[in-house]
Amino acid sequence: MATLKGQFRRRWFYLPIMGLALTLCGPIHPLLAFTSPGTADMPEAISVEGRRVLLKDLKNPVTGSDSAFKEGAEVYIKNCVLCHGDLLDGNGLFGKSFFPRPADFLHPESILSKPQSFAYWRIMTGGLGLPKKYKPWNSAMPAWRGVLSEAEVWKVIHYIYTAARERAYAGKPVALEPSVERGSQVYVEKCALCHGTEGKGDGPAAATSSPRPRNFTKGHIKFRSTPFGKIPTDSDLFGAITHGAPGTTMPAWGHLPASDRHSLVLYLKTLSKKFAKFVKKGKTHKIVTVPEPPDFTLDSLARGKELFVQTCSACHGIRGRSDGASTKKIVSVPTDAIWPRNLTQPWTFRRGNQRKQLFLTLRTGLSLTAMPMLSHRIFKDEQVWDLVHYVQTLAPSQKPAVTPTLKVQKIDGPLPKDPDDPLWKTVDTHFYPLGGQIIQSKKSYHPITSNVVAKAVHNSEEIAFYIHWDDPTADPILKKWTTLKESPPPPLPAHLQVDEPEEETVEEPEPQEFPDSIALQFPVSNGTRPERPYFLNGDAEHPVNLWKWSSHPMEAVEMNATGIEHLSEQNASGQGLSSKAVFRYGRYSLVIKRKLTTPEQQDDVQFLPGQAVPVAFNVWNGTAGETGSQKAISSWFELVLE
């Protein structure tokens, strides 16, 4: 099969449309609902590259050439796909992390019903360019003016309109007989942007993807019905194409005609020599079968826990939060040696979190990763089911719902100071998603922390927040100041254990280069300001108050910000926070307190019962080099005191 290099055709890029974050959202919660702007909301003109551009009769100068389409697709994949998604439907990797949601370009009320000058306006000015009635302070849509050239903007607009129009208005596809030739065409159209023209996983999207797109020349995929290291069956490849990989940039292609998906299977098998050798040698696939699961019992659970500690905790950690002792030595996101799955978040499991799906993952392992298979020669089916039963107890089976309003419960007496105070177990829990800060300045494409869980109470004088977030590595300096429990190496088998343990040299802990941190963000006013600050640290006219806790020095400080890179710590007289944090098995838990009101009216947030106050969250994983604008972020939510 000849290489695809140089064979780019316009149809190649019809598949993904990365996102330009044009804010169009579907119905969610009333607080998170959003009405999309229309053509009538466009200003008469905007300033671009030092000149005034009239929008009314503005036309796209880019022609319908194959090269313009290709170049526009590459701009999209490098800058937009993480929000708007590979299928142009707003379901990118961070698509569900921000409110309002990124635009679904296939929606009837999206850009296809508007002139291309509308898209030009939205891309150039971003969310902050929206009229006030559309709450621009909530939008995660970047302003690309000054970042992308005008030529790049027109090319990406050409790509979006062309690809979205074909996808949205295409008639019923013609089912062609599956063939390698048809598969080659579909691959160029749908897959090469990520997987590369020769299937090596080196397409334009590779740099912003974690895990990286599959290198098909190696002949392996993670999710198969065959043993570890063996090539997949045709059915395995068809399933991977159809269902995609949730939580990654690989979408589900089930909307393609079955004949096209079968053609893709045929073509993918030409990219690796292993499939031809397999046929030439007359081999047949050995299929891993999944027996019917036994009943769940407490005995099975106990056996599963013991086996998990011995077999799985080295990578997944004692509590399943990816903090295993051996993992920290091998993880390297730039080389695609990614963190093992956080087992407390089963909604992120690529194959699924049902019992048979978990059994198959354990029996087959994940080829080309550090996740091995549990061999029949060592582990009986009963033991694998024991492990499945235990893993399913580590977390709820469904992703918690987002609760837009954080209810601050009123209690009598002193507020709890410690994350372990039993009172916190009686307080309502609120789940908030985080996405990478990919909007301004230095960006964070691969944040480890995907959500925070928050609770809050007040006693009419003070307010206290409990927050926890998962982080597979703790700042070593915490050993000096607070409770720090890390997952130990798994116990050695009995025949390798010795009576006298070797003496370990205890070294003085040193802080990591960048601290682990979290910040609660509020407007710096008593709530009378007519509009919210921008959710990325506000701006010069609309500053924010940050309550930032860091692992070193281990304290919480009050700060003010007038933009993502313009932060300043309040002086000593303005500091009123107290805090306590612990780290246990891949999770930080923090309590942070302050008086409801302060004399610092111009610098601090003021809390009044019954009043809604915007709140947002920022998390920095210092171990991963996150600092400054490189962090995980949330949209604005609201808190209300009882």
FENPEMO-V10926 format. One record per pair of residues at least 4 apart in sequence whose ideal C-beta (glycine too) atoms are under 6 Angstrom apart, sorted by the first residue. I is the first residue (numbers start at 1). GAP is how many residues later the second one is. D is the distance in whole Angstrom. If there is no record, write none. Layout:
BEGIN
I:GAP:D, I:GAP:D
END
This chain:
BEGIN
1:269:4, 3:195:6, 4:184:6, 4:193:4, 5:192:5, 8:4:5, 8:62:5, 10:56:5, 10:59:5, 11:178:4, 12:176:4, 12:177:5, 12:180:6, 13:56:6, 13:60:3, 14:149:5, 14:152:5, 14:175:5, 15:174:6, 15:175:4, 16:70:3, 16:177:6, 17:59:6, 17:67:6, 17:71:3, 17:88:6, 17:143:5, 17:146:5, 18:58:4, 18:59:5, 18:62:3, 18:63:3, 18:66:5, 19:61:4, 19:64:4, 19:65:2, 19:73:5, 19:83:5, 20:60:5, 20:103:5, 21:62:5, 21:81:5, 21:119:6, 21:120:3, 22:81:4, 22:100:5, 23:77:5, 23:116:5, 23:118:6, 24:12:4, 24:79:4, 24:80:6, 24:83:6, 24:86:5, 25:9:4, 25:75:4, 25:76:4, 28:4:4, 28:5:6, 29:375:5, 31:373:4, 32:67:4, 32:372:6, 34:66:4, 37:4:4, 37:93:6, 37:97:5, 39:75:5, 39:79:6, 41:90:5, 42:13:5, 42:79:5, 45:7:5, 45:8:6, 45:9:5, 46:7:6, 47:5:6, 48:5:5, 48:76:6, 48:97:6, 55:62:5, 55:66:6, 58:59:4, 60:56:5, 60:94:5, 60:97:6, 62:6:5, 62:92:5, 62:93:5, 62:96:4, 68:87:5, 68:90:6, 69:90:6, 71:84:5, 72:83:4, 72:84:5, 72:86:5, 72:87:3, 73:86:5, 74:130:5, 75:77:5, 75:81:4, 76:4:5, 76:80:5, 76:83:6, 77:4:5, 77:116:5, 77:127:5, 77:128:4, 78:126:6, 80:4:5, 81:5:6, 81:11:6, 82:10:5, 82:11:5, 82:12:5, 82:356:6, 83:9:5, 83:11:5, 83:12:6, 83:19:4, 84:6:6, 84:8:5, 84:18:5, 85:4:6, 85:6:4, 85:7:4, 85:10:6, 86:165:5, 87:164:5, 88:17:4, 88:18:6, 88:76:5, 89:15:5, 89:17:6, 90:5:5, 90:11:6, 90:12:4, 90:13:6, 90:14:4, 91:4:5, 93:156:6, 94:341:4, 95:7:5, 97:336:5, 97:338:3, 98:42:4, 98:337:6, 98:537:5, 99:536:4, 103:7:6, 104:6:6, 105:5:5, 105:6:6, 105:55:6, 105:59:4, 106:58:6, 106:61:6, 106:62:5, 111:8:5, 112:52:6, 112:53:6, 114:4:4, 116:41:5, 119:4:6, 119:38:5, 123:21:5, 123:30:5, 124:21:4, 125:4:2, 125:18:5, 126:15:5, 126:16:5, 126:17:3, 127:9:5, 127:12:2, 127:14:4, 128:8:5, 130:4:4, 130:6:4, 137:395:4, 137:397:5, 138:498:6, 140:299:6, 142:297:5, 144:4:4, 148:4:4, 148:5:5, 159:4:6, 160:4:6, 161:4:6, 164:4:6, 165:4:6, 166:4:6, 173:84:4, 175:82:5, 175:84:4, 176:6:5, 176:83:5, 178:81:5, 178:84:4, 178:85:5, 179:84:6, 180:86:5, 180:87:5, 182:81:4, 183:80:4, 183:81:5, 183:83:5, 183:84:3, 184:83:5, 186:4:6, 186:74:5, 186:77:6, 186:78:5, 187:4:5, 187:80:5, 188:4:5, 191:4:5, 192:5:5, 192:11:6, 193:10:5, 193:11:6, 193:12:6, 194:9:5, 194:11:4, 194:19:4, 195:4:6, 195:6:6, 195:8:6, 195:18:5, 196:4:5, 196:6:4, 196:7:4, 199:17:4, 199:18:6, 199:72:4, 200:15:5, 200:17:6, 201:11:5, 201:12:4, 201:13:6, 201:14:4, 202:4:5, 205:4:5, 206:6:5, 206:7:6, 208:237:5, 209:4:6, 209:40:5, 210:123:6, 210:236:4, 211:125:6, 211:127:5, 212:124:5, 216:52:5, 216:55:4, 217:54:5, 217:55:5, 219:12:5, 219:53:4, 219:55:4, 220:147:4, 220:148:5, 221:11:5, 221:19:5, 222:144:4, 223:128:5, 224:8:4, 224:12:4, 224:140:6, 225:11:6, 225:62:5, 225:63:6, 226:4:4, 226:6:6, 226:59:6, 228:137:4, 228:139:6, 228:145:4, 229:138:6, 231:43:5, 231:47:6, 232:4:4, 232:5:5, 233:52:5, 234:31:5, 237:28:5, 237:31:6, 238:23:6, 238:27:5, 239:4:6, 241:12:5, 241:20:5, 241:23:6, 242:12:5, 243:9:5, 244:6:5, 244:7:5, 244:8:4, 245:5:4, 245:105:5, 247:101:5, 256:4:5, 256:5:5, 269:6:4, 273:4:6, 278:5:5, 288:75:5, 288:76:5, 290:66:5, 290:69:5, 290:70:5, 291:90:6, 293:62:5, 293:92:6, 294:91:6, 296:93:5, 300:86:5, 300:89:5, 301:88:5, 301:89:6, 303:83:4, 304:82:4, 304:83:5, 304:85:5, 304:86:3, 305:85:5, 307:4:5, 307:79:6, 307:80:6, 308:4:5, 308:82:5, 309:4:5, 310:180:5, 312:4:5, 313:4:6, 313:5:5, 313:11:6, 313:174:6, 313:177:5, 314:10:5, 314:12:4, 314:176:5, 315:9:4, 315:12:5, 315:25:4, 316:4:5, 316:8:6, 316:24:5, 316:27:6, 317:4:5, 317:6:4, 317:7:5, 317:170:4, 317:268:6, 317:269:5, 318:169:4, 318:267:5, 319:266:4, 320:23:3, 320:24:5, 320:74:4, 321:21:6, 321:23:6, 321:149:5, 321:264:6, 321:265:3, 321:266:6, 322:17:5, 322:18:5, 322:20:5, 322:150:4, 323:149:4, 323:164:5, 323:262:6, 323:263:3, 324:163:5, 325:162:6, 325:164:5, 327:4:6, 327:13:6, 328:145:6, 330:7:5, 331:6:6, 331:8:6, 332:5:4, 333:113:5, 339:133:6, 343:48:6, 343:51:5, 344:50:5, 344:51:4, 346:7:4, 346:49:5, 347:52:4, 349:4:5, 351:6:5, 351:10:5, 352:5:4, 355:33:5, 358:30:5, 359:25:6, 359:29:6, 360:4:6, 362:12:5, 362:22:5, 363:10:6, 363:11:6, 364:9:5, 365:6:5, 365:7:5, 365:8:3, 366:5:4, 374:5:4, 374:10:6, 379:4:5, 379:5:6, 400:31:4, 403:27:4, 404:233:5, 405:233:5, 405:235:6, 406:24:5, 406:48:6, 406:50:6, 406:233:4, 407:21:6, 408:48:4, 408:50:5, 408:231:6, 408:233:4, 409:18:6, 409:48:5, 409:233:6, 410:48:6, 410:232:4, 411:46:5, 411:48:6, 415:42:6, 415:44:6, 415:47:5, 415:49:4, 416:5:4, 416:7:5, 417:163:6, 418:162:6, 419:163:5, 419:170:4, 419:172:5, 424:31:6, 424:42:5, 427:28:4, 427:30:6, 429:24:6, 429:26:6, 430:24:5, 431:22:6, 432:20:5, 432:185:6, 432:202:5, 433:18:5, 434:15:6, 434:16:6, 434:17:6, 434:198:4, 434:200:5, 436:8:4, 436:9:6, 436:11:5, 437:7:5, 437:192:6, 437:194:5, 437:196:5, 438:5:5, 440:124:5, 441:123:6, 441:124:6, 441:188:4, 442:187:5, 442:188:5, 444:182:6, 444:186:4, 444:187:6, 447:185:4, 448:173:5, 448:176:6, 449:20:5, 449:170:5, 449:183:5, 452:15:6, 452:17:5, 452:165:5, 453:15:5, 454:13:5, 455:11:4, 456:9:5, 457:7:6, 458:5:4, 458:183:6, 462:131:6, 462:133:5, 463:133:6, 463:144:6, 464:127:6, 464:129:4, 465:127:5, 466:125:5, 467:123:5, 468:119:6, 468:121:4, 469:119:6, 469:150:6, 470:116:6, 470:117:5, 471:117:6, 471:150:6, 472:114:5, 473:150:4, 474:4:5, 474:10:6, 474:109:4, 475:37:5, 475:40:6, 475:41:5, 475:76:4, 476:33:4, 477:32:5, 477:34:4, 477:75:5, 478:4:5, 478:6:5, 478:73:6, 478:105:6, 479:5:5, 479:30:4, 480:29:6, 481:73:5, 482:99:6, 482:100:6, 483:99:4, 484:99:5, 485:99:4, 485:100:6, 487:98:6, 492:4:4, 492:5:5, 511:41:4, 512:110:5, 512:111:6, 514:108:4, 514:113:4, 515:35:4, 515:36:4, 515:37:5, 515:107:5, 516:35:4, 516:106:5, 517:33:4, 517:103:4, 518:31:6, 518:101:5, 519:27:5, 519:29:4, 519:99:4, 520:27:4, 521:23:5, 521:25:5, 521:95:4, 522:23:5, 522:83:4, 522:93:6, 523:10:5, 523:91:6, 524:19:5, 524:20:6, 524:21:4, 524:79:6, 525:4:4, 526:80:4, 527:84:5, 532:82:5, 533:5:3, 533:9:4, 533:11:5, 534:4:5, 534:5:6, 535:81:5, 535:100:6, 535:101:5, 536:28:5, 537:7:6, 537:24:4, 537:26:6, 537:27:5, 538:4:5, 538:5:5, 538:6:4, 538:23:6, 538:24:6, 539:23:6, 539:24:6, 540:22:5, 543:17:5, 543:19:5, 544:17:5, 545:59:5, 545:60:5, 546:13:4, 546:15:6, 547:9:6, 547:30:6, 547:45:6, 548:9:6, 548:11:6, 549:7:4, 549:30:5, 549:41:6, 556:21:4, 556:23:4, 556:36:5, 557:12:6, 558:12:5, 558:17:6, 558:19:6, 559:8:5, 559:10:5, 560:8:6, 560:43:6, 561:5:6, 561:6:5, 562:4:5, 564:65:5, 565:64:6, 570:4:4, 570:33:6, 574:26:5, 574:29:6, 576:18:5, 576:19:6, 576:22:6, 577:17:5, 578:15:5, 579:13:4, 580:11:5, 581:9:4, 582:7:5, 583:5:5, 596:11:4, 597:9:5, 598:6:5, 600:4:4, 607:34:6, 609:32:5, 612:26:5, 612:28:5, 613:26:5, 614:22:5, 614:24:6, 615:22:6, 615:24:5, 616:18:5, 616:20:5, 617:17:4, 618:13:5, 618:15:5, 619:13:5, 620:6:4, 620:11:5, 621:5:5, 626:4:5, 626:5:5
END
